[in-house]
Amino acid sequence: MELRNIAIIAHVDHGKTTLVDAMLKQSGTFRENQQVAERIMDSNDLERERGITILAKCTSVQWKDLRINIVDTPGHADFGGEVERILSMVDGVVVLVDAAEGPMPQTKFVTGKALALGLRPIVVINKVDRGDARPHEVHDEVFDLFAALDADDHQLDFPTMFAVGRDGWADDSLEGPRQDLSALFDLIVKHVPPPASNIDAPFSMLATTLEADPYLGRVLTGRIHTGIVKTNMMVKGLSVDGALIEQFRISRIMSFRGIERLALDQAEAGDIVALAGMTKPTVADTICDLSVSEPLHAQPIDPPTLAMIFSVNDSPLAGTEGDKVTSRVIGARLKREAESNVAIHIRETDGKDAFEVAGRGELQLGVLIETMRREGFELSVSRPRVLFQTGPNGEKLEPIEEVFIDVDEEYSGVVVEKMTLRKAELTGMRPSGGGKTRVTFLAPSRGLIGYHGEFLTDTRGTGLMNRVYHGYAPFKGVIEGRRNGVLISNATGEAVTYALWNLEDRGPMFIPGGVRIYEGMIIGEHSRGNDLEVNALKAKQLTNVRASGKDEAVRLTPPRRMSLEQAIAYVQDDELVEVTPKSIRLRKQILDPNERKKAERAKKD
């Protein structure tokens, strides 16, 4: 049967997963009356809640007498490690662009990788039914983007479709019949070349994604490069540098059919399959016939730019909410993550109870922490720090990101001012229609840590900020951190509403009354620049003259609740975020006030 392998590339929220849903439905993958979840491909809970794709996934559709393997890729730069490897499995890409927003940073990031691999794009301008849609201008912007990314003449001569993925139609002109996606299917068949496959050579395949299956063990997915693979065949795993990892027998070959996997007796070059039976090989390794000695070339992955320390939770409330609390269990879980996610690097620190986790951005590390707390882990995490490099002349280099901000015109001034304070360099400013302005910057990654919450406050929640890794550049100088100190509990017990009410003039609280607190825990923000130790356990003194019910009822201002990402961005270098399945608490790294003062004096000396 003839094959086509394609990847769908788009910026986050441009409708990629919704379009794949429509392709699955129209190709007859589901029965008419079959109940299917919306955004079928976003299968994990976090993906559904956040409305983003985190893991690349494969599916396939049958169109006439041909099978199309489709890879749905993440649309967020922090998960770029997934995207880069996936592109080596396909022969063509569908670049999906929102008809109003136009090509955004993630489109640029992934498309640049695809063009460099020589893949020929098909452009789909989606959501043309939006009130602020500008399909023809967006088409010109896509052409300019491809030209800026050094596309060759063949790649610049790309076909364009107009679509509304949610309604399930795509046509080659805006005046088309708007009935279904058949025009898009036909274009994929015509424009994307069949996979180059040499069936006569010995079997070889590059592993691009890894997962753990409770019944099959390790499962590696990739595209068969050459030859034929059969169940029970003896093969070996080779590392990137050609070293033998292990020899094993293939226990299962699975091919993607719709959203299900079918077990096969054999598969041949060009197809995308999942193999089971190995215990050691991982992502970027070559699975091949025993006669093969050279590994397949694996795409290099961009380096991590941020690191955080994950340590054992040693607060007085440790172990009360989670059941996975030891460093051994945390270390094993992180090593498992690093195996399947090549963009994450794990290093054990000198303390043995802590691990340095390096990744591509706050969102990627935030998703890992959120996943772990849902699995029952308790841990403490530090403020993220950027990873510096040393330049050829010994100078200090830091990671720089390209930042795209869409904001109402009246807020553009405050955004430019705040970004300049964070050592960002303004690279462009233009109206983007509908009273909005598109502002672009080159900003150091460390200046952007914790800025997103402030940005939403400054723009009254109407601004959109997108960032993408740009490269390393010389150190930009000192950036001012948080200006306010914090309110620290000086005792352990249950917070008393009356005491919190008396502390309100000191600054906003992070906790309500009645919650358990401990010495050294951060319970609020101080209105001044210094930290202040306070007593949140002090109850009202009652006398025999005054009855308890005489005074007015105490009314507390609602506390400032922080999400995980906000908490990680808020803490300073001497503070930690305590993460458990039920709570997110802020605390000082050293809980004892006397020890804390000693450490501060030693630091000054």
Order of alpha helices (4+ residues) and beta strands (2+ residues): beta-alpha-alpha-beta-beta-alpha-beta-alpha-beta-alpha-alpha-beta-beta-alpha-beta-beta-beta-beta-beta-beta-beta-beta-beta-beta-beta-alpha-beta-beta-alpha-beta-beta-beta-beta-alpha-beta-beta-alpha-alpha-beta-beta-beta-alpha-beta-beta-beta-alpha-beta-beta-alpha
